[in-house]
Amino acid sequence: PGVGLIWCDAHSDAMTPEFSVNGFFEGMPVSTIAGHCWNAWAARIPGFHTLPEERIITVGYHEVYQEGERGKEYHGRAMGTVVDPPVIEKLGFEAGLTAALDLLSARTDRVYVHFDADVIDADILMANGHAARGGLTPEQLRLAWRLIAERFSIEAFAMASWDPTLDPRGLDVLVPLVQDGVEVFSRANAAGPRSASR
């Protein structure tokens, strides 16, 4: 209870069975966490707690802005405070993410950080078959790790959705990026609790 969620992904992963055209369960974790679907199933998970959207940040969410058929597909609305291409274009990545993190830090000092590899721009790394142009750079993600670590204790940090068969650059891009996140978050946690009103 009380934890926040920072979801870094090319997609919102906030579909529901009612709106999904393909029934892809992997497109529904954020909506499940927020209590918008699969409630009877989720209630059976030991220790599960829904998170209000005010404690969720969606970072990336760029495939929906891609030209062509993929951009037209409905991916579910992004949940919580969103740092997506329009926000980044208007404010810049650092300012947009800082504003979102400051809002969240007023509500919690503990977060789970989800890093889906396809949040990285597909021109830099084709992380999986759902990767799209217009994503973040590794440098922006390293900045994100530092900004997050300045404000929160990290309950968990996970990387998901890398298909190593698609792009030989994967190890060179992802291993240092994940290692940097682990080191930054571990140092921050070792430094002690953050101060935040809840």
N, CA and C atoms as an extended XYZ file, in Angstrom:
594
Properties=species:S:1:pos:R:3:atomname:S:1:resname:S:1:resid:I:1 pbc="F F F"
N         0.829       -1.214        0.000 N   PRO     1
C         0.000        0.000        0.000 CA  PRO     1
C         0.861        1.262        0.000 C   PRO     1
N         0.448        2.244       -0.761 N   GLY     2
C         1.153        3.511       -0.774 CA  GLY     2
C         2.241        3.634       -1.816 C   GLY     2
N         2.576        2.556       -2.494 N   VAL     3
C         3.654        2.610       -3.477 CA  VAL     3
C         3.182        3.322       -4.745 C   VAL     3
N         4.137        3.872       -5.500 N   GLY     4
C         3.837        4.472       -6.798 CA  GLY     4
C         4.395        3.617       -7.914 C   GLY     4
N         3.954        3.871       -9.130 N   LEU     5
C         4.357        3.101      -10.301 CA  LEU     5
C         4.861        4.047      -11.377 C   LEU     5
N         6.079        3.786      -11.882 N   ILE     6
C         6.622        4.530      -13.006 CA  ILE     6
C         6.784        3.536      -14.139 C   ILE     6
N         5.965        3.679      -15.188 N   TRP     7
C         5.856        2.698      -16.262 CA  TRP     7
C         6.480        3.272      -17.519 C   TRP     7
N         7.681        2.813      -17.880 N   CYS     8
C         8.410        3.297      -19.058 CA  CYS     8
C         8.196        2.305      -20.189 C   CYS     8
N         7.507        2.717      -21.245 N   ASP     9
C         7.062        1.769      -22.265 CA  ASP     9
C         6.672        2.534      -23.523 C   ASP     9
N         6.800        1.875      -24.681 N   ALA    10
C         6.301        2.475      -25.923 CA  ALA    10
C         4.785        2.514      -25.955 C   ALA    10
N         4.141        1.735      -25.080 N   HIS    11
C         2.687        1.580      -25.066 CA  HIS    11
C         2.168        1.872      -23.661 C   HIS    11
N         0.878        2.105      -23.572 N   SER    12
C         0.304        2.371      -22.258 CA  SER    12
C         0.138        1.103      -21.440 C   SER    12
N         0.011       -0.049      -22.099 N   ASP    13
C        -0.300       -1.325      -21.432 CA  ASP    13
C        -1.508       -1.165      -20.519 C   ASP    13
N        -2.465       -0.355      -20.974 N   ALA    14
C        -3.650       -0.059      -20.181 CA  ALA    14
C        -4.928       -0.408      -20.920 C   ALA    14
N        -4.851       -1.422      -21.780 N   MET    15
C        -6.055       -1.922      -22.422 CA  MET    15
C        -6.927       -2.645      -21.396 C   MET    15
N        -8.183       -2.869      -21.767 N   THR    16
C        -9.084       -3.709      -20.977 CA  THR    16
C        -9.710       -4.728      -21.933 C   THR    16
N       -10.230       -5.825      -21.416 N   PRO    17
C       -10.853       -6.811      -22.309 CA  PRO    17
C       -11.978       -6.223      -23.159 C   PRO    17
N       -12.671       -5.223      -22.630 N   GLU    18
C       -13.784       -4.630      -23.377 CA  GLU    18
C       -13.318       -3.865      -24.601 C   GLU    18
N       -12.110       -3.295      -24.544 N   PHE    19
C       -11.635       -2.441      -25.624 CA  PHE    19
C       -10.553       -3.088      -26.474 C   PHE    19
N        -9.963       -4.175      -26.005 N   SER    20
C        -8.894       -4.820      -26.756 CA  SER    20
C        -9.453       -5.507      -27.993 C   SER    20
N        -8.786       -5.303      -29.132 N   VAL    21
C        -9.220       -5.970      -30.351 CA  VAL    21
C        -8.539       -7.317      -30.538 C   VAL    21
N        -7.507       -7.592      -29.722 N   ASN    22
C        -6.786       -8.856      -29.871 CA  ASN    22
C        -6.742       -9.691      -28.593 C   ASN    22
N        -7.269       -9.152      -27.488 N   GLY    23
C        -7.286       -9.899      -26.243 CA  GLY    23
C        -5.910      -10.149      -25.655 C   GLY    23
N        -4.926       -9.364      -26.053 N   PHE    24
C        -3.545       -9.571      -25.631 CA  PHE    24
C        -3.390       -9.187      -24.162 C   PHE    24
N        -3.228      -10.194      -23.315 N   PHE    25
C        -3.190       -9.951      -21.869 CA  PHE    25
C        -2.023       -9.056      -21.469 C   PHE    25
N        -0.912       -9.164      -22.201 N   GLU    26
C         0.254       -8.336      -21.881 CA  GLU    26
C        -0.004       -6.852      -22.121 C   GLU    26
N        -1.095       -6.523      -22.783 N   GLY    27
C        -1.452       -5.125      -22.967 CA  GLY    27
C        -2.333       -4.579      -21.858 C   GLY    27
N        -2.497       -5.320      -20.760 N   MET    28
C        -3.446       -4.934      -19.712 CA  MET    28
C        -2.858       -4.802      -18.306 C   MET    28
N        -1.559       -4.869      -18.087 N   PRO    29
C        -1.081       -4.847      -16.703 CA  PRO    29
C        -1.360       -3.541      -15.967 C   PRO    29
N        -1.208       -2.401      -16.628 N   VAL    30
C        -1.401       -1.141      -15.917 CA  VAL    30
C        -2.870       -0.937      -15.566 C   VAL    30
N        -3.762       -1.293      -16.489 N   SER    31
C        -5.188       -1.176      -16.169 CA  SER    31
C        -5.581       -2.146      -15.058 C   SER    31
N        -4.930       -3.301      -15.003 N   THR    32
C        -5.188       -4.236      -13.902 CA  THR    32
C        -4.690       -3.664      -12.588 C   THR    32
N        -3.487       -3.118      -12.585 N   ILE    33
C        -2.917       -2.521      -11.375 CA  ILE    33
C        -3.783       -1.365      -10.881 C   ILE    33
N        -4.358       -0.613      -11.821 N   ALA    34
C        -5.201        0.524      -11.448 CA  ALA    34
C        -6.624        0.113      -11.076 C   ALA    34
N        -6.935       -1.177      -11.188 N   GLY    35
C        -8.250       -1.660      -10.787 CA  GLY    35
C        -9.322       -1.503      -11.832 C   GLY    35
N        -8.948       -1.394      -13.119 N   HIS    36
C        -9.926       -1.204      -14.180 CA  HIS    36
C       -10.313       -2.490      -14.907 C   HIS    36
N        -9.668       -3.605      -14.594 N   CYS    37
C       -10.063       -4.880      -15.183 CA  CYS    37
C        -9.454       -6.032      -14.382 C   CYS    37
N        -9.968       -7.237      -14.631 N   TRP    38
C        -9.481       -8.460      -13.983 CA  TRP    38
C        -9.480       -8.361      -12.462 C   TRP    38
N       -10.475       -7.673      -11.895 N   ASN    39
C       -10.471       -7.423      -10.451 CA  ASN    39
C       -10.624       -8.690       -9.619 C   ASN    39
N       -11.490       -9.606      -10.041 N   ALA    40
C       -11.670      -10.833       -9.264 CA  ALA    40
C       -10.395      -11.668       -9.278 C   ALA    40
N        -9.743      -11.728      -10.441 N   TRP    41
C        -8.487      -12.476      -10.541 CA  TRP    41
C        -7.393      -11.814       -9.714 C   TRP    41
N        -7.245      -10.488       -9.844 N   ALA    42
C        -6.178       -9.776       -9.135 CA  ALA    42
C        -6.344       -9.887       -7.620 C   ALA    42
N        -7.575       -9.922       -7.163 N   ALA    43
C        -7.827      -10.009       -5.718 CA  ALA    43
C        -7.296      -11.303       -5.121 C   ALA    43
N        -7.067      -12.307       -5.945 N   ARG    44
C        -6.544      -13.587       -5.458 CA  ARG    44
C        -5.020      -13.584       -5.313 C   ARG    44
N        -4.359      -12.547       -5.820 N   ILE    45
C        -2.902      -12.464       -5.730 CA  ILE    45
C        -2.529      -12.016       -4.317 C   ILE    45
N        -1.755      -12.809       -3.581 N   PRO    46
C        -1.387      -12.417       -2.208 CA  PRO    46
C        -0.690      -11.057       -2.189 C   PRO    46
N        -1.200      -10.157       -1.360 N   GLY    47
C        -0.590       -8.849       -1.190 CA  GLY    47
C        -0.926       -7.830       -2.261 C   GLY    47
N        -1.787       -8.185       -3.218 N   PHE    48
C        -2.099       -7.246       -4.295 CA  PHE    48
C        -2.901       -6.053       -3.773 C   PHE    48
N        -2.534       -4.876       -4.215 N   HIS    49
C        -3.278       -3.642       -3.915 CA  HIS    49
C        -3.407       -2.850       -5.199 C   HIS    49
N        -4.592       -2.365       -5.492 N   THR    50
C        -4.735       -1.474       -6.636 CA  THR    50
C        -4.055       -0.138       -6.320 C   THR    50
N        -3.597        0.521       -7.375 N   LEU    51
C        -2.992        1.836       -7.230 CA  LEU    51
C        -3.895        2.868       -7.878 C   LEU    51
N        -4.195        3.949       -7.184 N   PRO    52
C        -4.949        5.019       -7.842 CA  PRO    52
C        -4.090        5.652       -8.935 C   PRO    52
N        -4.748        6.150       -9.959 N   GLU    53
C        -4.006        6.717      -11.085 CA  GLU    53
C        -3.137        7.898      -10.677 C   GLU    53
N        -3.464        8.568       -9.597 N   GLU    54
C        -2.640        9.697       -9.165 CA  GLU    54
C        -1.253        9.246       -8.704 C   GLU    54
N        -1.070        7.937       -8.514 N   ARG    55
C         0.243        7.415       -8.125 CA  ARG    55
C         0.897        6.629       -9.282 C   ARG    55
N         0.491        6.918      -10.510 N   ILE    56
C         1.066        6.264      -11.689 CA  ILE    56
C         1.621        7.327      -12.640 C   ILE    56
N         2.809        7.051      -13.180 N   ILE    57
C         3.381        7.870      -14.251 CA  ILE    57
C         3.638        6.951      -15.441 C   ILE    57
N         3.200        7.367      -16.620 N   THR    58
C         3.494        6.655      -17.869 CA  THR    58
C         4.523        7.467      -18.652 C   THR    58
N         5.666        6.856      -18.925 N   VAL    59
C         6.761        7.529      -19.631 CA  VAL    59
C         6.973        6.838      -20.971 C   VAL    59
N         6.985        7.605      -22.048 N   GLY    60
C         7.164        7.049      -23.383 CA  GLY    60
C         5.876        7.154      -24.174 C   GLY    60
N         5.134        6.038      -24.268 N   TYR    61
C         3.826        6.003      -24.925 CA  TYR    61
C         3.887        6.640      -26.308 C   TYR    61
N         4.913        6.261      -27.083 N   HIS    62
C         5.140        6.949      -28.355 CA  HIS    62
C         4.582        6.223      -29.572 C   HIS    62
N         4.303        4.920      -29.484 N   GLU    63
C         3.851        4.234      -30.691 CA  GLU    63
C         2.531        4.801      -31.208 C   GLU    63
N         1.682        5.275      -30.317 N   VAL    64
C         0.386        5.798      -30.741 CA  VAL    64
C         0.537        7.016      -31.650 C   VAL    64
N         1.708        7.676      -31.612 N   TYR    65
C         1.941        8.859      -32.446 CA  TYR    65
C         2.666        8.518      -33.744 C   TYR    65
N         2.939        7.239      -33.959 N   GLN    66
C         3.630        6.837      -35.180 CA  GLN    66
C         2.683        6.902      -36.365 C   GLN    66
N         3.196        7.339      -37.491 N   GLU    67
C         2.383        7.409      -38.703 CA  GLU    67
C         2.102        6.007      -39.222 C   GLU    67
N         0.966        5.849      -39.892 N   GLY    68
C         0.629        4.566      -40.485 CA  GLY    68
C        -0.330        3.765      -39.629 C   GLY    68
N        -0.492        2.522      -39.987 N   GLU    69
C        -1.509        1.684      -39.355 CA  GLU    69
C        -1.244        1.444      -37.883 C   GLU    69
N         0.016        1.249      -37.522 N   ARG    70
C         0.300        0.950      -36.116 CA  ARG    70
C        -0.074        2.111      -35.215 C   ARG    70
N         0.143        3.327      -35.688 N   GLY    71
C        -0.211        4.478      -34.884 CA  GLY    71
C        -1.710        4.648      -34.724 C   GLY    71
N        -2.482        4.086      -35.678 N   LYS    72
C        -3.934        4.229      -35.620 CA  LYS    72
C        -4.587        3.204      -34.694 C   LYS    72
N        -3.865        2.136      -34.380 N   GLU    73
C        -4.438        1.124      -33.506 CA  GLU    73
C        -4.686        1.712      -32.123 C   GLU    73
N        -5.733        1.218      -31.462 N   TYR    74
C        -6.041        1.709      -30.129 CA  TYR    74
C        -5.216        0.942      -29.110 C   TYR    74
N        -4.401        1.652      -28.366 N   HIS    75
C        -3.519        1.013      -27.395 CA  HIS    75
C        -4.003        1.201      -25.960 C   HIS    75
N        -5.153        1.794      -25.766 N   GLY    76
C        -5.597        2.118      -24.421 CA  GLY    76
C        -5.031        3.465      -24.011 C   GLY    76
N        -5.801        4.212      -23.295 N   ARG    77
C        -5.294        5.517      -22.863 CA  ARG    77
C        -4.164        5.305      -21.863 C   ARG    77
N        -3.225        6.208      -21.861 N   ALA    78
C        -2.141        6.142      -20.892 CA  ALA    78
C        -2.666        6.568      -19.526 C   ALA    78
N        -2.237        5.884      -18.499 N   MET    79
C        -2.766        6.136      -17.154 CA  MET    79
C        -1.849        7.057      -16.363 C   MET    79
N        -2.469        7.794      -15.444 N   GLY    80
C        -1.723        8.660      -14.548 CA  GLY    80
C        -1.189        9.885      -15.248 C   GLY    80
N        -0.089       10.404      -14.726 N   THR    81
C         0.590       11.531      -15.343 CA  THR    81
C         1.419       10.992      -16.507 C   THR    81
N         1.306       11.635      -17.653 N   VAL    82
C         1.908       11.095      -18.877 CA  VAL    82
C         3.056       11.994      -19.341 C   VAL    82
N         4.194       11.352      -19.641 N   VAL    83
C         5.330       12.041      -20.253 CA  VAL    83
C         5.521       11.384      -21.618 C   VAL    83
N         4.854       11.922      -22.622 N   ASP    84
C         4.814       11.336      -23.960 CA  ASP    84
C         5.359       12.350      -24.965 C   ASP    84
N         5.382       12.029      -26.263 N   PRO    85
C         5.969       12.961      -27.233 CA  PRO    85
C         5.418       14.395      -27.187 C   PRO    85
N         4.107       14.617      -27.066 N   PRO    86
C         3.663       16.016      -26.986 CA  PRO    86
C         4.198       16.759      -25.760 C   PRO    86
N         4.251       16.072      -24.616 N   VAL    87
C         4.799       16.707      -23.409 CA  VAL    87
C         6.279       17.003      -23.596 C   VAL    87
N         7.009       16.027      -24.148 N   ILE    88
C         8.444       16.203      -24.350 CA  ILE    88
C         8.717       17.322      -25.350 C   ILE    88
N         7.910       17.401      -26.406 N   GLU    89
C         8.083       18.470      -27.392 CA  GLU    89
C         7.823       19.838      -26.775 C   GLU    89
N         6.837       19.922      -25.897 N   LYS    90
C         6.475       21.205      -25.293 CA  LYS    90
C         7.448       21.629      -24.202 C   LYS    90
N         7.802       20.704      -23.305 N   LEU    91
C         8.575       21.055      -22.112 CA  LEU    91
C        10.030       20.608      -22.161 C   LEU    91
N        10.334       19.635      -23.015 N   GLY    92
C        11.622       18.968      -22.944 CA  GLY    92
C        11.495       17.757      -22.031 C   GLY    92
N        12.335       16.750      -22.272 N   PHE    93
C        12.209       15.516      -21.503 CA  PHE    93
C        12.466       15.735      -20.019 C   PHE    93
N        13.557       16.415      -19.685 N   GLU    94
C        13.894       16.587      -18.274 CA  GLU    94
C        12.820       17.363      -17.525 C   GLU    94
N        12.350       18.472      -18.092 N   ALA    95
C        11.340       19.284      -17.408 CA  ALA    95
C        10.016       18.535      -17.304 C   ALA    95
N         9.633       17.822      -18.365 N   GLY    96
C         8.375       17.080      -18.330 CA  GLY    96
C         8.407       15.968      -17.296 C   GLY    96
N         9.498       15.217      -17.266 N   LEU    97
C         9.596       14.134      -16.287 CA  LEU    97
C         9.732       14.680      -14.875 C   LEU    97
N        10.492       15.739      -14.698 N   THR    98
C        10.646       16.339      -13.370 CA  THR    98
C         9.300       16.770      -12.816 C   THR    98
N         8.480       17.400      -13.630 N   ALA    99
C         7.158       17.835      -13.162 CA  ALA    99
C         6.315       16.638      -12.739 C   ALA    99
N         6.354       15.561      -13.520 N   ALA   100
C         5.580       14.362      -13.180 CA  ALA   100
C         6.089       13.729      -11.893 C   ALA   100
N         7.406       13.635      -11.747 N   LEU   101
C         7.981       13.029      -10.543 CA  LEU   101
C         7.697       13.868       -9.305 C   LEU   101
N         7.720       15.184       -9.456 N   ASP   102
C         7.416       16.041       -8.312 CA  ASP   102
C         5.975       15.864       -7.851 C   ASP   102
N         5.052       15.706       -8.794 N   LEU   103
C         3.669       15.414       -8.420 CA  LEU   103
C         3.577       14.107       -7.650 C   LEU   103
N         4.254       13.088       -8.165 N   LEU   104
C         4.204       11.788       -7.508 CA  LEU   104
C         4.879       11.816       -6.145 C   LEU   104
N         5.959       12.556       -6.016 N   SER   105
C         6.691       12.575       -4.742 CA  SER   105
C         5.894       13.242       -3.631 C   SER   105
N         4.868       14.026       -3.991 N   ALA   106
C         3.981       14.588       -2.983 CA  ALA   106
C         3.006       13.540       -2.450 C   ALA   106
N         2.941       12.383       -3.110 N   ARG   107
C         1.972       11.349       -2.741 CA  ARG   107
C         2.616       10.090       -2.185 C   ARG   107
N         3.893        9.879       -2.503 N   THR   108
C         4.584        8.683       -2.011 CA  THR   108
C         6.081        8.903       -2.088 C   THR   108
N         6.835        8.124       -1.323 N   ASP   109
C         8.293        8.159       -1.436 CA  ASP   109
C         8.845        6.795       -1.850 C   ASP   109
N         7.969        5.897       -2.322 N   ARG   110
C         8.356        4.544       -2.710 CA  ARG   110
C         7.764        4.224       -4.071 C   ARG   110
N         8.576        3.673       -4.976 N   VAL   111
C         8.072        3.381       -6.311 CA  VAL   111
C         8.561        2.027       -6.813 C   VAL   111
N         7.786        1.486       -7.753 N   TYR   112
C         8.193        0.378       -8.610 CA  TYR   112
C         8.473        0.976       -9.980 C   TYR   112
N         9.633        0.676      -10.550 N   VAL   113
C        10.018        1.204      -11.860 CA  VAL   113
C         9.995        0.059      -12.864 C   VAL   113
N         9.139        0.194      -13.874 N   HIS   114
C         9.037       -0.792      -14.941 CA  HIS   114
C         9.682       -0.208      -16.190 C   HIS   114
N        10.664       -0.916      -16.730 N   PHE   115
C        11.380       -0.479      -17.930 CA  PHE   115
C        11.147       -1.504      -19.021 C   PHE   115
N        10.242       -1.179      -19.950 N   ASP   116
C        10.025       -2.014      -21.122 CA  ASP   116
C        11.040       -1.586      -22.169 C   ASP   116
N        11.797       -2.537      -22.702 N   ALA   117
C        12.891       -2.207      -23.608 CA  ALA   117
C        12.426       -1.445      -24.845 C   ALA   117
N        11.147       -1.596      -25.230 N   ASP   118
C        10.711       -0.882      -26.438 CA  ASP   118
C        10.392        0.584      -26.199 C   ASP   118
N        10.625        1.081      -24.993 N   VAL   119
C        10.547        2.528      -24.783 CA  VAL   119
C        11.704        3.226      -25.500 C   VAL   119
N        12.752        2.464      -25.823 N   ILE   120
C        13.887        3.008      -26.564 CA  ILE   120
C        13.495        3.169      -28.036 C   ILE   120
N        13.918        4.259      -28.624 N   ASP   121
C        13.648        4.524      -30.036 CA  ASP   121
C        14.119        3.350      -30.887 C   ASP   121
N        13.265        2.890      -31.790 N   ALA   122
C        13.587        1.728      -32.621 CA  ALA   122
C        14.780        1.972      -33.539 C   ALA   122
N        15.107        3.228      -33.821 N   ASP   123
C        16.306        3.498      -34.614 CA  ASP   123
C        17.582        3.210      -33.828 C   ASP   123
N        17.472        3.233      -32.504 N   ILE   124
C        18.616        2.933      -31.642 CA  ILE   124
C        18.663        1.449      -31.309 C   ILE   124
N        17.496        0.872      -31.039 N   LEU   125
C        17.407       -0.553      -30.726 CA  LEU   125
C        16.021       -1.060      -31.089 C   LEU   125
N        15.961       -2.088      -31.900 N   MET   126
C        14.701       -2.773      -32.189 CA  MET   126
C        14.531       -3.824      -31.108 C   MET   126
N        13.991       -3.399      -29.970 N   ALA   127
C        13.979       -4.252      -28.788 CA  ALA   127
C        13.062       -5.453      -28.930 C   ALA   127
N        11.964       -5.273      -29.657 N   ASN   128
C        11.018       -6.366      -29.862 CA  ASN   128
C        10.149       -6.013      -31.070 C   ASN   128
N         9.235       -6.892      -31.401 N   GLY   129
C         8.403       -6.685      -32.576 CA  GLY   129
C         7.413       -5.544      -32.451 C   GLY   129
N         7.282       -4.958      -31.268 N   HIS   130
C         6.366       -3.833      -31.051 CA  HIS   130
C         7.100       -2.499      -30.957 C   HIS   130
N         8.424       -2.506      -31.107 N   ALA   131
C         9.204       -1.273      -31.003 CA  ALA   131
C         8.812       -0.306      -32.113 C   ALA   131
N         8.946        0.989      -31.826 N   ALA   132
C         8.538        2.025      -32.783 CA  ALA   132
C         9.496        3.206      -32.721 C   ALA   132
N         9.564        3.918      -33.821 N   ARG   133
C        10.366        5.137      -33.848 CA  ARG   133
C         9.715        6.205      -32.963 C   ARG   133
N        10.546        7.131      -32.514 N   GLY   134
C        10.034        8.232      -31.702 CA  GLY   134
C        10.173        8.014      -30.218 C   GLY   134
N        10.887        6.952      -29.811 N   GLY   135
C        11.045        6.652      -28.396 CA  GLY   135
C        12.188        7.423      -27.753 C   GLY   135
N        12.573        6.972      -26.578 N   LEU   136
C        13.605        7.648      -25.796 CA  LEU   136
C        14.988        7.130      -26.162 C   LEU   136
N        15.980        7.898      -25.789 N   THR   137
C        17.368        7.488      -25.964 CA  THR   137
C        17.877        6.890      -24.651 C   THR   137
N        18.947        6.087      -24.712 N   PRO   138
C        19.543        5.607      -23.463 CA  PRO   138
C        19.978        6.752      -22.550 C   PRO   138
N        20.445        7.850      -23.116 N   GLU   139
C        20.853        8.994      -22.298 CA  GLU   139
C        19.657        9.579      -21.541 C   GLU   139
N        18.502        9.659      -22.197 N   GLN   140
C        17.310       10.150      -21.503 CA  GLN   140
C        16.897        9.199      -20.382 C   GLN   140
N        17.023        7.909      -20.613 N   LEU   141
C        16.661        6.948      -19.574 CA  LEU   141
C        17.637        7.007      -18.405 C   LEU   141
N        18.914        7.188      -18.677 N   ARG   142
C        19.871        7.349      -17.580 CA  ARG   142
C        19.540        8.589      -16.750 C   ARG   142
N        19.147        9.652      -17.424 N   LEU   143
C        18.695       10.847      -16.705 CA  LEU   143
C        17.469       10.518      -15.872 C   LEU   143
N        16.541        9.750      -16.434 N   ALA   144
C        15.343        9.353      -15.683 CA  ALA   144
C        15.719        8.592      -14.427 C   ALA   144
N        16.676        7.650      -14.532 N   TRP   145
C        17.082        6.903      -13.329 CA  TRP   145
C        17.555        7.862      -12.242 C   TRP   145
N        18.358        8.843      -12.626 N   ARG   146
C        18.887        9.779      -11.623 CA  ARG   146
C        17.772       10.631      -11.009 C   ARG   146
N        16.861       11.124      -11.853 N   LEU   147
C        15.768       11.952      -11.333 CA  LEU   147
C        14.861       11.151      -10.400 C   LEU   147
N        14.613        9.905      -10.745 N   ILE   148
C        13.798        9.039       -9.885 CA  ILE   148
C        14.516        8.783       -8.567 C   ILE   148
N        15.797        8.464       -8.649 N   ALA   149
C        16.564        8.128       -7.447 CA  ALA   149
C        16.684        9.301       -6.487 C   ALA   149
N        16.631       10.522       -6.996 N   GLU   150
C        16.700       11.695       -6.130 CA  GLU   150
C        15.462       11.849       -5.258 C   GLU   150
N        14.364       11.233       -5.659 N   ARG   151
C        13.090       11.485       -5.000 CA  ARG   151
C        12.495       10.286       -4.278 C   ARG   151
N        12.897        9.070       -4.650 N   PHE   152
C        12.168        7.900       -4.181 CA  PHE   152
C        13.094        6.784       -3.703 C   PHE   152
N        12.564        5.963       -2.822 N   SER   153
C        13.133        4.651       -2.566 CA  SER   153
C        12.558        3.708       -3.609 C   SER   153
N        13.383        2.833       -4.131 N   ILE   154
C        12.976        1.952       -5.219 CA  ILE   154
C        12.612        0.593       -4.635 C   ILE   154
N        11.336        0.255       -4.695 N   GLU   155
C        10.880       -1.047       -4.200 CA  GLU   155
C        11.286       -2.169       -5.141 C   GLU   155
N        11.268       -1.898       -6.454 N   ALA   156
C        11.673       -2.889       -7.448 CA  ALA   156
C        11.961       -2.173       -8.752 C   ALA   156
N        12.858       -2.784       -9.542 N   PHE   157
C        13.225       -2.255      -10.856 CA  PHE   157
C        13.259       -3.454      -11.794 C   PHE   157
N        12.417       -3.420      -12.828 N   ALA   158
C        12.314       -4.567      -13.732 CA  ALA   158
C        12.496       -4.131      -15.168 C   ALA   158
N        13.146       -4.983      -15.956 N   MET   159
C        13.234       -4.784      -17.392 CA  MET   159
C        12.446       -5.884      -18.076 C   MET   159
N        11.716       -5.532      -19.127 N   ALA   160
C        10.862       -6.506      -19.808 CA  ALA   160
C        10.949       -6.336      -21.315 C   ALA   160
N        10.512       -7.367      -22.015 N   SER   161
C        10.166       -7.308      -23.437 CA  SER   161
C        11.340       -7.079      -24.376 C   SER   161
N        12.427       -7.778      -24.149 N   TRP   162
C        13.542       -7.735      -25.083 CA  TRP   162
C        13.595       -9.047      -25.847 C   TRP   162
N        13.599       -8.958      -27.162 N   ASP   163
C        13.751      -10.118      -28.022 CA  ASP   163
C        15.169      -10.075      -28.604 C   ASP   163
N        16.081      -10.887      -28.096 N   PRO   164
C        17.484      -10.800      -28.532 CA  PRO   164
C        17.711      -11.242      -29.966 C   PRO   164
N        16.710      -11.829      -30.608 N   THR   165
C        16.898      -12.289      -31.985 CA  THR   165
C        16.708      -11.174      -33.011 C   THR   165
N        16.172      -10.028      -32.604 N   LEU   166
C        15.804       -8.997      -33.575 CA  LEU   166
C        16.902       -7.999      -33.892 C   LEU   166
N        17.796       -7.740      -32.933 N   ASP   167
C        18.748       -6.660      -33.128 CA  ASP   167
C        20.040       -6.986      -32.385 C   ASP   167
N        21.150       -7.093      -33.091 N   PRO   168
C        22.408       -7.448      -32.420 CA  PRO   168
C        22.927       -6.381      -31.469 C   PRO   168
N        22.334       -5.181      -31.494 N   ARG   169
C        22.783       -4.107      -30.597 CA  ARG   169
C        22.241       -4.263      -29.186 C   ARG   169
N        21.364       -5.235      -28.950 N   GLY   170
C        20.679       -5.347      -27.674 CA  GLY   170
C        21.585       -5.392      -26.467 C   GLY   170
N        22.570       -6.257      -26.488 N   LEU   171
C        23.460       -6.375      -25.329 CA  LEU   171
C        24.225       -5.081      -25.084 C   LEU   171
N        24.698       -4.449      -26.159 N   ASP   172
C        25.475       -3.223      -26.005 CA  ASP   172
C        24.632       -2.071      -25.472 C   ASP   172
N        23.353       -2.046      -25.820 N   VAL   173
C        22.478       -0.954      -25.375 CA  VAL   173
C        21.877       -1.248      -24.002 C   VAL   173
N        21.341       -2.447      -23.823 N   LEU   174
C        20.545       -2.723      -22.635 CA  LEU   174
C        21.351       -3.060      -21.392 C   LEU   174
N        22.416       -3.839      -21.547 N   VAL   175
C        23.176       -4.238      -20.348 CA  VAL   175
C        23.721       -3.021      -19.602 C   VAL   175
N        24.403       -2.080      -20.261 N   PRO   176
C        24.877       -0.904      -19.520 CA  PRO   176
C        23.735       -0.062      -18.943 C   PRO   176
N        22.622        0.000      -19.660 N   LEU   177
C        21.497        0.809      -19.201 CA  LEU   177
C        20.862        0.221      -17.947 C   LEU   177
N        20.663       -1.084      -17.942 N   VAL   178
C        20.099       -1.741      -16.760 CA  VAL   178
C        21.097       -1.699      -15.605 C   VAL   178
N        22.366       -1.937      -15.900 N   GLN   179
C        23.383       -1.886      -14.862 CA  GLN   179
C        23.430       -0.499      -14.222 C   GLN   179
N        23.342        0.536      -15.045 N   ASP   180
C        23.346        1.898      -14.524 CA  ASP   180
C        22.146        2.128      -13.619 C   ASP   180
N        20.963        1.648      -14.039 N   GLY   181
C        19.781        1.796      -13.193 CA  GLY   181
C        19.931        1.092      -11.865 C   GLY   181
N        20.434       -0.131      -11.892 N   VAL   182
C        20.624       -0.883      -10.646 CA  VAL   182
C        21.584       -0.150       -9.713 C   VAL   182
N        22.683        0.359      -10.261 N   GLU   183
C        23.663        1.056       -9.427 CA  GLU   183
C        23.104        2.350       -8.855 C   GLU   183
N        22.434        3.129       -9.693 N   VAL   184
C        21.869        4.405       -9.232 CA  VAL   184
C        20.802        4.167       -8.166 C   VAL   184
N        19.919        3.218       -8.409 N   PHE   185
C        18.844        2.952       -7.451 CA  PHE   185
C        19.377        2.336       -6.171 C   PHE   185
N        20.365        1.472       -6.267 N   SER   186
C        20.942        0.856       -5.060 CA  SER   186
C        21.617        1.904       -4.188 C   SER   186
N        22.371        2.807       -4.810 N   ARG   187
C        23.009        3.877       -4.036 CA  ARG   187
C        21.968        4.764       -3.372 C   ARG   187
N        20.903        5.073       -4.092 N   ALA   188
C        19.861        5.926       -3.526 CA  ALA   188
C        19.193        5.251       -2.342 C   ALA   188
N        18.882        3.967       -2.470 N   ASN   189
C        18.251        3.253       -1.370 CA  ASN   189
C        19.177        3.156       -0.168 C   ASN   189
N        20.466        2.952       -0.412 N   ALA   190
C        21.428        2.853        0.685 CA  ALA   190
C        21.570        4.171        1.430 C   ALA   190
N        21.289        5.283        0.738 N   ALA   191
C        21.414        6.605        1.360 CA  ALA   191
C        20.306        6.889        2.354 C   ALA   191
N        19.236        6.100        2.319 N   GLY   192
C        18.170        6.274        3.300 CA  GLY   192
C        16.885        6.764        2.680 C   GLY   192
N        15.825        6.846        3.497 N   PRO   193
C        14.486        7.203        2.995 CA  PRO   193
C        14.412        8.622        2.491 C   PRO   193
N        13.555        8.823        1.504 N   ARG   194
C        13.278       10.154        0.984 CA  ARG   194
C        12.178       10.800        1.838 C   ARG   194
N        12.151       12.103        1.827 N   SER   195
C        11.086       12.790        2.542 CA  SER   195
C         9.994       13.145        1.563 C   SER   195
N         8.759       12.799        1.896 N   ALA   196
C         7.621       13.125        1.032 CA  ALA   196
C         6.363       13.119        1.872 C   ALA   196
N         5.433       13.991        1.521 N   SER   197
C         4.118       13.938        2.160 CA  SER   197
C         3.284       12.917        1.408 C   SER   197
N         2.355       12.275        2.110 N   ARG   198
C         1.571       11.227        1.440 CA  ARG   198
C         0.098       11.542        1.525 C   ARG   198
